[in-house]
Amino acid sequence: MKSKHLSSAQGFSLVELLVVIAVIAIIAAIAIPNIANITSGATTAKDQRNAQNIASIAMAARAAGYTNEFASVTALITALRANDGQGITMTNVNGAALNFGVNGLVDADATGAGRFLKIVGTGANNQLVYSQTTNATTN
């Protein structure tokens, strides 16, 4: 009589392995673009937050009577990063000085924040304004 003993060397068949590999490939094809979108959205949110902070500081200084002419957003961002974040010095009508800068703002963050800032007005009365949408032109 024949024994019904199965072979002890059991494993996965080639078809089973190919099915598992195909499922993993499909999941990766779906997940990778979504991860890229999430990263891009996080970068945009960080840039907007930095721009809001810079604009808020500028408005607070302006409201306190401190003035300074901002030639361009690019010049302002460069100046803000100068002197280890001490940035530019604004003065009020009494001649008192206020250092206006942002510590820890790296080049990529500063450039990203600049995309959401614009300067409105001319001369000493111009103002730095935050916009939720990216500016089409850099000023």
JOUR-V686616 format. One record per helix or strand. SS is the DSSP state (h for helix, s for strand). FROM is the first residue (numbers start at 1). LEN is the number of residues. If there is no record, write none. Layout:
SS_FROM_LEN, SS_FROM_LEN
This chain:
h_14_50, s_67_1, h_73_9, h_83_3, s_88_4, s_97_4, h_107_8, s_117_4, h_123_3, s_127_4
